[in-house]
Every structure is written in C-alpha cells, then in structure tokens.
Amino acid sequence: MRNTLFFVSLFFIGTLTQAQDTLKVMHYNLLYYGVVTSWCTNNNNNVDDKNIHLRTILDEVQPDIFTVNEIAASEAVQNELMQNTLNVGGVNHYRKAMLRNQAGSSIVNMLYYDYRKLRLKKQYTAQNYVRDVDVYELYYYANDLAMGDTAFVVCVVGHLKAGSSGSDSDKRKVMAENTMRWLAPRFASENVLFMGDFNLYSGFEPAFQTMTSYNNPEVSFIDPIGQVGEWNNNSFYAGIHTQSTNSSNDADGCKAGGGMDDRFDFILISDEVRFGTKKVRYVQNSYKAFGQDGQHFNGSIGSGSNGVVSTQVAHALQQMSDHLPVVMDLSIDKTLDVNEFSPQAFMARLHPNPAGNILNLSYFVSGQGQMQLQLMDIYGKTINTFELQSHYGRNSFKTDIQALKTGIYILQLVDDKGNKEVLRLIKSN
C-alpha cells in the first residue's frame, strides 16, 4: 500500500542480504482493562493485578509495536498502562497514540510504540459503527538514516462486534466493509497491518471474506499463516486458537470460559508486507498466537505444562485476559524473501471463486520472468496452457472461461525455476 516502512541492520536469508531492522509486532485484547462492569469488577479484574501479569508477558515479547483492544476510554488509564507495564525497570522509550472515541464506547483501541525506532505521523478513525476502527500511520526513525531512507507502516486496529448470531455477523461485515472502503483511496499499495479481535468463528464469515477478498484487490489482506477454515471448536486449529484462556471450571466471572477453542485475534497483512515489495517484509514463520502450544484445546492455557512458554508466563496469560496475544516480526531487505518451495509460493488468488464467465487471477513474484498457467480437469487432464510474462511484485491475468462446463477445475502456476502453486477453480453457471 504506497511508500511504506523501512529499517536498518544486516540479515541473512540463505545468501547475505542488506536489511535495516526487525520489528516485533504484538496485538492483545486486554479484557476490560480499567473498566468496571457488573461482571468484570475490581475483585476479578483488578488493574493492579492485571499490570503484574501484563508486565510478565511484555517482558517476554518486548514489542516495538503494541496494539490493544478493550482498554478504558480514559487517557489516565491508558497512561497508567504505559507507565506501569511498558516504561518500567529503567525503560522509558514507549509512547502512545491519542485517545479517539467517535463511537462513544466504554472500551477502545490504543497503540503503543518504541519511540527509539518509530514515530507516529498521523492517526485516523476509519469508521465508528458499533466501535471505532483506528488507523495509526507510523514511520521508522533513526539518526543515521540517509535522506529518504524511511518509510511508513499503517496499523489498522479494530474490535469487531462480538456474538454468534446472524445479526452479529452482519454487523462485523458492515464494520469490515466500512474500513476497507475508507482504506481504498488512502492506503492502497502501502504496508498495512489489519489487527484486532475480530470475533470471527469461521474464515468464511462475510467480514473475513471482505477483508481478504475485497472487490478492490489493491487493499485486500493476507492471513500470514494461511490458516483459513472453520476455527470454532475445531481441534485441527488448536495451535492457532486465541480464546478462551480459561476452561469453564477456571473462569472467574469476568473471563469467558470454555477453554481454548476460537481464533478471534489476528494480524492480517497487505501483500506489500508479505512480499516485501515496499521494503517492509513479513518474517516467515514468525506469526504466533503467543503461548499457544496446541496442547490446551478446550482447556486452560496455564493448565499443566506449556511447550512454548514458561509456567510463569502461561499463568500470566491465563490470568491477564481471556484472549492470547498474537505476535509477528517485520523486517526489511533489498531482496524478496519468498519461500519459493511453500505451497503458497506466489500467494495466488482467484477472484471471485466460484467464477462465472471470466477467470481473474492475481499472484506475486520476486522478479521478472516467464511463468506457465495450466488449466486442468479434476483428473489432471490439461485443458489449456497459458504463457505468462511476469514482473516484480503483483501480477494479474484474466481469461474467458465461458466455454467451460459447471464444475471443479485445477489451476497450476509454475515459474521458470520449477516452483509451483496449485489452486482449485469452481466454475459456476
């Protein structure tokens, strides 16, 4: 999305490549931090207790960009979090964004950032239906940067409508549509992260499809781990569930019970971030539901041993919130770091799919070259072959498929190095 975020240092990616820094990004639903309700009280959700647990978690992660949901709409409370959990133990380099609350909600979003590396250029409100979706435009800062050696990263932070009803799903869709509509004329082709508690039960919900398959592909987002499916109460996704950290037996009346069985929390990335086409690059395999070892399905995250964090950190995660934070790393280099042997080597996408009379394909490559697209039936018989001349970054291809019968087809995209990606095409009437 337009001229974006950039950093400083050396980095190895198989061959030596110049890079400019690594940023740790973290998003966390803080569960009514600083807000007293009839169910989250000073007894079961006390801020002083939460600060102790949050410090334990933050000491482990040490984020450069820290975005949150469910913090009180109070500058005093938001400053308290910064001074009592981030700027402690001799640390004094964290700053925060300004409070904005157009929707008038009791719980809002906030951004904290490492002032040694980043500056906040500007912030916006993308939409205020149900709750605000906030947009924070950061730029990288360093004293030794040459003229023009900086860029921007845009953090879009949302807390979509909770609930499992059709009405709740519809409201999530409206919030997503409003946000995407706002982003399109402002931050197309820039480095953008869309993060938050999306309260999604499935990757096929309209809100998620809006974010990842928007009708303007320039502002569509990518799930960095490609784990799109039926997440709710599905043990197949146990390794990425973020909610709830407590089983029904351990829940205290404030935190939701039921155990780890939902993927509600996300950091989605623009294709520019995924492929480094604007210098900011997602670091492969760095995305995690922090503290999730995949062994606590329908259980409490602090129960028994935890294979990825210490007992102390697992306990803090269980007590701090009913969500796990999500984390990932961003880096910058001059050569794209695309894992060409990944099943998603080119992050190819069909839009729409099912398709009518026209096949629209978009994909990304790290340099100019020849590619081949094979259209096959489900038995592997080649129907047509297309030769594609591709260039660095985003590419698109369109062809008429009106003659194809209704059904399922296979597309295989292969580059001149033999790297391939396979997609399933559904041809509608």
C-alpha positions, 0 to 999 in steps of 0.5 A, spaced: 500 500 500 504 506 497 511 508 500 511 504 506 516 502 512 523 501 512 529 499 517 536 498 518 541 492 520 544 486 516 540 479 515 541 473 512 536 469 508 540 463 505 545 468 501 547 475 505 542 480 504 542 488 506 536 489 511 535 495 516 531 492 522 526 487 525 520 489 528 516 485 533 509 486 532 504 484 538 496 485 538 492 483 545 485 484 547 486 486 554 479 484 557 476 490 560 482 493 562 480 499 567 473 498 566 468 496 571 462 492 569 457 488 573 461 482 571 468 484 570 469 488 577 475 490 581 475 483 585 476 479 578 479 484 574 483 488 578 488 493 574 493 492 579 493 485 578 492 485 571 499 490 570 503 484 574 501 479 569 501 484 563 508 486 565 510 478 565 508 477 558 511 484 555 517 482 558 517 476 554 515 479 547 518 486 548 514 489 542 516 495 538 509 495 536 503 494 541 496 494 539 490 493 544 483 492 544 478 493 550 482 498 554 478 504 558 476 510 554 480 514 559 487 517 557 489 516 565 488 509 564 491 508 558 497 512 561 497 508 567 498 502 562 504 505 559 507 507 565 506 501 569 507 495 564 511 498 558 516 504 561 518 500 567 525 497 570 529 503 567 525 503 560 522 509 558 522 509 550 514 507 549 509 512 547 502 512 545 497 514 540 491 519 542 485 517 545 479 517 539 472 515 541 467 517 535 463 511 537 462 513 544 464 506 547 466 504 554 472 500 551 477 502 545 483 501 541 490 504 543 497 503 540 503 503 543 510 504 540 518 504 541 519 511 540 527 509 539 525 506 532 518 509 530 514 515 530 507 516 529 505 521 523 498 521 523 492 517 526 485 516 523 478 513 525 476 509 519 469 508 521 465 508 528 459 503 527 458 499 533 466 501 535 471 505 532 476 502 527 483 506 528 488 507 523 495 509 526 500 511 520 507 510 523 514 511 520 521 508 522 526 513 525 533 513 526 539 518 526 543 515 521 538 514 516 540 517 509 535 522 506 529 518 504 531 512 507 524 511 511 518 509 510 511 508 513 507 502 516 499 503 517 496 499 523 489 498 522 486 496 529 479 494 530 474 490 535 469 487 531 462 486 534 462 480 538 456 474 538 454 468 534 448 470 531 446 472 524 445 479 526 452 479 529 455 477 523 452 482 519 454 487 523 462 485 523 461 485 515 458 492 515 464 494 520 469 490 515 466 493 509 466 500 512 474 500 513 476 497 507 472 502 503 475 508 507 482 504 506 481 504 498 483 511 496 488 512 502 492 506 503 492 502 497 499 499 495 502 501 502 504 496 508 498 495 512 497 491 518 489 489 519 489 487 527 484 486 532 479 481 535 475 480 530 470 475 533 470 471 527 468 463 528 469 461 521 474 464 515 468 464 511 464 469 515 462 475 510 467 480 514 473 475 513 471 474 506 471 482 505 477 483 508 481 478 504 477 478 498 475 485 497 472 487 490 478 492 490 484 487 490 489 493 491 487 493 499 485 486 500 489 482 506 493 476 507 492 471 513 500 470 514 499 463 516 494 461 511 490 458 516 483 459 513 477 454 515 472 453 520 476 455 527 470 454 532 471 448 536 475 445 531 481 441 534 485 441 527 486 449 529 488 448 536 495 451 535 492 457 532 486 458 537 486 465 541 480 464 546 478 462 551 484 462 556 480 459 561 476 452 561 469 453 564 471 450 571 477 456 571 473 462 569 472 467 574 466 471 572 469 476 568 473 471 563 469 467 558 470 460 559 470 454 555 477 453 554 481 454 548 477 453 542 476 460 537 481 464 533 478 471 534 485 475 534 489 476 528 494 480 524 492 480 517 497 483 512 497 487 505 501 483 500 506 489 500 508 486 507 508 479 505 512 480 499 516 485 501 515 489 495 515 496 499 521 494 503 517 492 509 517 484 509 513 479 513 518 474 517 516 467 515 514 463 520 514 468 525 506 469 526 504 466 533 498 466 537 503 467 543 503 461 548 499 457 544 502 450 544 496 446 541 496 442 547 490 446 551 484 445 546 478 446 550 482 447 556 486 452 560 492 455 557 496 455 564 493 448 565 499 443 566 505 444 562 506 449 556 511 447 550 512 454 548 512 458 554 514 458 561 509 456 567 510 463 569 508 466 563 502 461 561 499 463 568 500 470 566 496 469 560 491 465 563 490 470 568 491 477 564 485 476 559 481 471 556 484 472 549 492 470 547 496 475 544 498 474 537 505 476 535 509 477 528 516 480 526 517 485 520 523 486 517 526 489 511 531 487 505 533 489 498 531 482 496 524 478 496 524 473 501 519 468 498 519 461 500 519 459 493 518 451 495 511 453 500 505 451 497 503 458 497 509 460 493 506 466 489 500 467 494 495 466 488 488 468 488 482 467 484 477 472 484 471 471 485 471 463 486 466 460 484 467 464 477 462 465 472 464 467 465 471 470 466 477 467 470 481 473 474 487 471 477 492 475 481 499 472 484 506 475 486 513 474 484 520 476 486 522 478 479 521 478 472 520 472 468 516 467 464 511 463 468 506 457 465 498 457 467 495 450 466 488 449 466 486 442 468 480 437 469 479 434 476 483 428 473 489 432 471 487 432 464 490 439 461 485 443 458 489 449 456 496 452 457 497 459 458 504 463 457 505 468 462 510 474 462 511 476 469 514 482 473 516 484 480 511 484 485 503 483 483 501 480 477 494 479 474 491 475 468 484 474 466 481 469 461 474 467 458 472 461 461 465 461 458 466 455 454 467 451 460 462 446 463 459 447 471 464 444 475 471 443 479 477 445 475 485 445 477 489 451 476 497 450 476 502 456 476 509 454 475 515 459 474 521 458 470 525 455 476 520 449 477 516 452 483 509 451 483 502 453 486 496 449 485 489 452 486 482 449 485 477 453 480 469 452 481 466 454 475 459 456 476 453 457 471 
